[in-house]
């Protein structure tokens, strides 16, 4: 799912439920690949930036569309 596309709460819930299937089968990477398509909440992205570092968020694995919408496209560089 492209990062610029917003999804509803119900869509987020459906993806979370879908991610449980590979996790139950012991496929942690399958779980992670589905979960990373769900936009990270902006408050959580802000905490990750402060506690874990920008490099972790710029790895390209995370959907940061909600944080970019709330904080602006250059929020990681501020």
Order of alpha helices (4+ residues) and beta strands (2+ residues): alpha-alpha-alpha-alpha-alpha
